[in-house]
Amino acid sequence: MFWRTGIITGFLFVVLTLTVRELFLVPSGDLRIHTLDVGQGDSILLVSPSGKNILIDGGPDTSALEHLGKYLSFFDRRIDLLILTHPDLDHITALPDILKRYRIETILLTGIQKNNAPRYESFLYQITQHTPSIIVADPAKDIDIGDGLILDIIWPPRSTARTKPSKANNTSVVIRAVFGSGSILLTGDIETKAEMEILMSGADIRSDILKVPHHGSRTSSSTWFLLAIKPALAIVSAGRDNQFGHPHLEVMERYRHFGIPVRNTAEEGTISLSFP
């Protein structure tokens, strides 16, 4: 008798927990932005007002997969758009597992080639087998997600596809996500060279929020780039006590000099924001 009561009580507890969680995740009419705490890497989840899921990068390990379970409904096994900014391990590692766990509708990538990159090669093979739509980043073609969310592809040039750069950072996909009067600039790991080329292209990169390029490395966040963006907030995705010293102190001082507040996943964990 007592064990039956215990089972029923446990079952009701699980149902109640799931119900409360699902209510919390009901689409709110806002654009939700989650910079996931994946350590020394990047993984960012955007959830549109009607519940469309856009995942940018997969981080350096499988922790991004665990975070998706927190911020997506238990019954939602769909990612509408997966964006791989570039194939370095700190951005791609969880993606093969995510492909197995979730139904991916569309994937956007640069199309670059990379030697001695088994994780990237495995990922490319997987997506050709299981993903209905694969598109190559092209600044001439923005993406209309619906719900008033537009992804303005800023970088890299379409001609980058099929090239074999010695360093992938400067070929990172850069996207300005615009929703209503709010915008966030997602920069991958671009460095000063790409920042200058973006400025020379004349692209509109003014944004309310900036995902700090390359985890706050001294190779990025150049003065003119920050002046062109004019962000009200910058977010660093970095690991605690990481071996690279990211974000570098002189870079953070540059942000302070321009009056740009900075939040850091290494200090706060996952950083969640929303645009109404």
N, C-alpha and C positions, 0 to 999 in steps of 0.2 A: 504493500500500500504506500509506504513512505517513498520507495524508489520511484513509483509512478508519479507521485506528487512532485518529486525532484525533477523528473524528466519534463513534466508539464511546465513547471516553473522555469526550467532552463530554456525550454522551447519558446515560452512567452517572452522571456528576457531577450532572446536573440531576435524575435520578430519585432519587439518594441525598439530595440537598438537599430535594426535595419530601417524601420519606419521613420524614426527620428532623423537618421542619417539621410534617407532619401528626401525627406522634406527639406533638409538643409541644402540639398543639391538641386532642388527644383529651379529651372531657369527663372531668373529674377528680372529680366528686362535690361540688365546691365551687361557690359562686356567684362568678363572676369579674366584677370591676368595673374597667373601663378608662376613666379620664378622659383623653380623647384630646388630644394636643398640637396644637390647631388654631389657636393664636395667640389673638387677642382675640375670643373667642367661646366657645361651648359645644358639645361633642359627647361623649356618654357612652355607652359600650357595656356592657350587662349580658349575660353568657352564663350560662344556668342549668346545673345539673348534667348534664342530658341533652343540652345543646347548643342550647337555645332562645335566640334572639338578640333582644334588646330594645335599640333605638337611640333615645336621647333627643337630639334636635336634630342639626343638620348643620354647624354652624360657619360662619365668615365667608368661606370659600373652598372649594376642592375637596379640601383635605388630608384631610378626614374619610374620603373615598372611598379614599384611599391607605392610611390606617390600618386600615380594615376589611379590606383585603387582608392585613394583618399578623396580625390577631387572629381572623379567621375562616378556616376551612378553605378550601383552594383549590377544593374541590368543593362548598362550601356557599354557595349563591347565594340564601339565604332569610333574610329578616328577619321574625320572627314578629310583632313589634309595633314600630311606629315612632311615637314621640311627638314632636310639635312643641309645645314649651312656649308659644311665641308667635312671631309672624311677622317679627320684626326680622331684618335681613340677617345679623347675626353668629350667628344660630341656624339659618337656613334655606338658606343659599346652596348647599350641596352636595346638598340633598335631591332636586332634579330629576334630577341625574346618578345619584344612588343609586337612584332609582326606575327608571331605565333599566337599571342594572346588576344589581339584585337583585329577587327576587320578594318583594313586601311583602304579608303576609297581612292585617294589620290596622293601621289608622292611628288614633291618638287625638290630638285637637286641641281647642282652645277653641271654635272656630266663630265667632270674632269676625270682623268686617269691617274692612277697612283701605283707605283711599284711597291712590292713587298708589303702589301696591305691585305692580309687574308680576311680580316673582319669586314673590310669594305667590299672585297670581292664576294664574300658570302652574302652580304646584304644585297648587292646588285643582283646576284643570282636569285635570291628569295623574292625580290620584288618583281622580277620578270615572270615568276611562276604564280604569284598570288595577288598582285595589285592591278586592278582594272585600268588605272590611268597613271602614267608617268610623264611628267612634264619637266622641261629644262628651263631654268630661270632665264627670263628675258625682260629687261627693263622696258621694252616696248609693249608688254602685255601685263597689265594689272590683273589681280584676281578679285572678283566680286564674290564674297562668301555668302552674301545675303544678310538680312537683319541690319543692313546699313553698315556692315563691316567691309572695308576695302583694304586689300593688301597691295601696296604700291611697291613693286620690285625696283629697287634702286641699283643694285649691283649683284653679280658681275656682268660684264657685257656678254651677250649671247655667244659671241665668238670664243668664249672661254671653254665651251663644251669640246670634249675630245682632246684638249691639250693636256700636257703632262707637266704642270708647274713644279719647280724644285721645292717650293713651299706652298702649302695649300691655304695658309691664313688669308692672304690677300685676294683669294678667289672666293672668300666666304659670301654666301647669300646675305644681302642686306635688305631688310624690308621695313617700310614705314606702314604700320597698321593704323588705319584711320577709322574712328567710330564717332559719329556725331562731331562735336567740337574737340574731341580728345584724340591724341595720337601718341604712339610709342615707336621708337626707332630701335630695331633689333639688328645688331651689328656683327654677330658671329665673332670671329677673331681677326678682323681686319686690322692692319697696321697703318702707319703714317702714309705709306705709298698709296694704298687704296683710298685712304681718307682724302688725300690731295686730288686724286683722279675723280672721286665723287664730287668734290667741290668744283672742279673744272668742268664737269659735265653739266652743271647748272641745275641738278636735281633739287627739288624742294625737300629738304631734310629737317625743317623746323618741327620740333616735336616736344610734347609736354614731358615725356619720360624717355630717358635714354638707357638702354642696356649697355653698360660700359664695355667698349671693345676689348677683346682679348684679356678679360678678367682683371683689367686695371694695369696691364703691363706698361712699362715705360716706352714700349715701341708704338703705343697708340694714344688716343685722346689728345691729339695735337691742338694747340691753341685755336687755330682758325676753324678747325672742325667743331669744337665746342661753341665757338662764337656763332657759327652758322646754325647750329641746332637750337641753342637757347633753351635747354631743358629746365623744367621746374624741379625735376628729380632725376637722379641717376641711380641705377641699381647695378651692383657688382655681384657676379656669380663666381665664387671662389671657395676653396677648401680651407678649413681651419689649419693654421700653421703649415701651409703648403710649402713645398720645396723651392718654389719659384719666387716667394716673397710677394705674391700678388694679394691685394693691389699694392703697387709700389708707392712709397711715401710721397715722392715728388709729383706723381700723378694725382694723388688725393689732394695735395696742396694746390694743384692747378684748379681742381674743381672748387675748392674752398675759396680761392682767389676770385673766381667768377660768381661766387655766391650760390653754387649749385649743391644742394644737400645730397648726400650719398648714403644709400642703404646697402648692406652687405649680407649675403646669405651666410657667410662664415660667422657672422655675429648674431644673426636673427633666425637662421633657419629659412624655411620657405617664406617668401615675401608675396603676399596676395594683395592685389589692388583691383579696383573696378572703375570703369567709365560708365556713368549713367546715360 
